[in-house]
Amino acid sequence: MATDDAGDKTDEKVWDFDSYAWTDRYDDMVRADLDMYASYDDVLDAVVEIAGASPSARVLDIGAGTGNLSIRCAERGACVTGLDPSRRMLAQAEAKIAAKGLDVQFALADDPFLRLPFDDSSFDAVVSTYALHHVARKSQPAAVREMMRVLRPGGILALGDVAFRDSDAEKAMREQCDWLDDEFYLYVDELTAAFAETGAILEARQMTSATWILWAVKPLAARRGNDPA
């Protein structure tokens, strides 16, 4: 499988989260990890705040995992749907939701970013943390289009993930640390262009040396060719 200059694989990679030893201890792992998951709670809190999760808001959490982001949205009164490809992780999410007396609709989805089983404009907000980097970089623009498709006009898409300004920034980071894997970490510059193709303006906030919050509002109407920017 080919690799790009930053060390990431350029082709599709198969993920089988239910086969990994760490799946059942994900929560403990992220709390102890001060590299990839540095400021983990702050990142999730920022995504929820930016997304505007509020009573009766329809929120889609993609890559819901063990439910930590979904729980935060549900605690604010949002109507949350969570998708994830891992049965084992969703089982943990459902147990935590039940223990808290919350209501979140979780569902298995083999390819949750690229094939969302929902109609256009189904959600007020789409959120995701530490998940989009599992999508091959060449497919991330398609993932952006699919997420924006299910978002209502005026709705907010908010992401938190390991990201870099561009490939050069990732290369520089790899020279400083040894924890970066062969995953498809996000490039802010490339995603800015992907969002622009949908008519949206991507906003970005760097949280740690390798973690960013990215968000955009879906335009209320498609811009026509002669309309001013």
C-alpha positions in Angstrom: 0.0 0.0 0.0 1.5 3.4 -1.1 2.4 6.1 1.4 2.5 9.8 1.0 5.4 12.0 2.1 4.0 12.4 5.6 3.9 8.7 6.1 0.2 8.3 5.8 -1.2 5.6 3.6 -2.8 7.0 0.5 -5.2 4.1 -0.2 -8.2 2.9 1.7 -7.4 1.2 5.0 -9.6 -1.5 6.6 -10.5 -0.8 10.2 -12.0 -3.6 12.4 -12.5 -1.9 15.7 -14.2 -5.0 17.3 -10.9 -7.0 16.8 -8.7 -4.5 18.7 -7.6 -5.3 22.3 -8.1 -1.7 23.3 -11.7 -1.4 22.3 -13.1 -2.4 25.7 -10.8 0.0 27.5 -11.1 3.0 25.2 -12.3 5.4 27.9 -9.4 4.5 30.2 -6.9 4.8 27.3 -7.9 8.2 26.2 -7.9 9.6 29.8 -4.3 8.3 30.2 -3.0 9.4 26.8 -1.4 12.9 26.9 -0.4 12.8 23.2 -3.2 12.1 20.7 -5.9 12.7 23.3 -4.4 15.6 25.1 -7.2 18.0 26.4 -9.7 15.3 25.5 -12.5 16.7 27.6 -11.9 20.2 26.5 -12.1 19.1 22.9 -15.4 17.4 23.3 -16.8 20.3 25.4 -15.8 22.8 22.7 -17.4 20.7 19.9 -20.7 20.5 21.8 -20.7 24.2 22.6 -19.9 25.2 19.0 -22.5 22.8 17.6 -25.1 24.5 19.8 -26.6 21.3 21.2 -29.8 22.4 23.0 -33.2 21.1 23.9 -35.0 19.4 21.0 -32.0 20.0 18.6 -31.5 17.1 16.3 -27.8 16.1 16.5 -26.0 13.4 14.6 -22.8 12.1 16.2 -20.6 10.2 13.6 -18.1 7.8 15.0 -19.9 7.9 18.4 -17.7 5.2 19.9 -18.4 4.8 23.6 -20.8 7.7 23.6 -18.8 10.4 25.4 -19.8 13.1 22.8 -23.3 11.8 22.5 -23.8 12.0 26.2 -22.7 15.6 26.4 -25.2 16.5 23.7 -28.0 14.5 25.3 -27.4 16.1 28.7 -28.2 19.4 27.1 -31.5 18.1 25.9 -30.7 17.4 22.3 -32.2 14.5 20.4 -29.1 12.5 19.5 -28.5 9.8 17.0 -25.1 8.1 17.2 -23.4 6.0 14.5 -20.4 3.8 14.8 -19.0 0.7 13.1 -18.1 -1.1 16.4 -20.6 -3.2 18.2 -18.4 -3.4 21.3 -18.0 0.3 21.5 -21.7 1.0 21.0 -22.5 -1.6 23.8 -20.4 0.5 26.2 -22.2 3.7 25.0 -25.6 2.2 25.5 -24.7 1.0 29.0 -23.5 4.5 29.9 -26.6 6.1 28.4 -28.9 3.8 30.4 -27.0 4.4 33.6 -27.5 8.2 33.2 -31.2 7.8 32.2 -30.7 9.5 28.9 -32.1 8.7 25.5 -29.8 8.4 22.5 -30.5 6.3 19.4 -27.3 4.4 18.5 -26.9 2.4 15.3 -24.2 0.4 13.6 -22.9 1.8 10.4 -20.1 0.2 8.4 -19.1 3.4 6.6 -20.7 6.2 8.6 -19.0 9.2 7.0 -19.5 8.3 3.4 -22.9 6.7 3.4 -25.3 8.3 5.9 -28.7 6.6 6.0 -30.7 9.8 6.4 -32.6 12.2 4.2 -31.2 15.6 3.2 -31.5 18.3 6.0 -32.3 15.8 8.7 -30.2 17.3 11.5 -29.6 20.7 13.2 -26.1 19.7 14.0 -23.6 17.1 12.9 -20.7 16.4 15.3 -17.7 14.1 15.5 -14.5 13.7 17.5 -11.4 11.6 16.8 -13.1 9.7 14.0 -12.7 11.5 10.6 -9.0 10.6 10.5 -10.1 7.0 9.8 -11.3 8.1 6.4 -8.7 8.1 3.6 -7.6 11.6 2.9 -8.7 11.3 -0.7 -12.2 10.5 0.5 -12.5 13.2 3.1 -14.0 15.8 0.7 -16.7 13.3 -0.1 -17.3 12.9 3.7 -17.7 16.6 4.0 -20.3 16.7 1.3 -22.2 13.8 2.9 -22.2 15.4 6.3 -23.3 18.7 4.9 -26.1 16.9 2.9 -27.8 15.7 6.0 -27.4 19.0 7.8 -30.2 21.5 7.6 -29.5 24.9 6.1 -28.2 27.1 8.9 -27.1 24.0 10.8 -23.6 23.5 12.2 -21.0 20.8 11.5 -18.4 20.6 14.3 -15.4 18.3 14.4 -12.6 17.7 16.8 -9.6 15.6 15.7 -5.9 15.2 15.2 -5.1 17.7 12.5 -2.4 19.9 11.0 -2.4 23.0 8.9 -0.9 21.1 6.0 1.4 18.2 5.1 4.5 20.2 6.0 3.1 20.8 9.5 2.6 17.1 9.9 6.1 16.3 8.8 7.5 18.7 11.3 5.4 17.2 14.1 6.6 13.7 13.1 10.2 14.9 13.6 9.3 15.9 17.1 7.3 12.9 18.4 6.9 9.2 17.8 3.2 8.7 18.6 1.7 9.6 15.2 0.5 6.4 13.5 -0.3 5.8 9.8 -3.8 7.3 10.1 -5.2 9.9 7.8 -4.8 13.0 10.0 -6.8 16.0 8.8 -5.2 18.9 6.9 -6.9 22.2 7.6 -6.0 23.7 4.3 -7.4 20.8 2.3 -10.6 20.7 4.3 -11.0 24.4 3.9 -11.2 23.9 0.2 -13.6 20.9 0.6 -16.0 23.0 2.6 -15.7 25.9 0.2 -17.0 23.6 -2.5 -20.2 23.2 -0.5 -20.5 27.0 -0.2 -19.5 26.9 3.5 -16.6 28.7 5.3 -14.5 26.5 7.5 -13.5 27.9 10.9 -10.6 26.4 12.8 -9.2 26.6 16.3 -6.1 24.8 17.4 -6.5 23.2 20.8 -3.1 21.4 21.3 0.0 20.9 19.2 -1.9 18.3 17.1 -5.6 18.7 17.8 -8.0 21.2 16.2 -11.6 22.1 16.3 -13.1 22.6 12.9 -16.6 23.9 12.2 -18.8 25.4 9.5 -22.4 26.6 9.1 -24.4 25.2 6.2 -25.4 28.1 3.9 -29.1 29.0 4.0 -29.2 28.8 0.2 -27.0 27.7 -2.6 -25.0 30.7 -4.0 -25.6 31.4 -7.7 -22.7 32.1 -10.0 -23.4 35.8 -10.3 -24.1 36.4 -6.6 -21.5 38.3 -4.6 -19.4 36.3 -2.1 
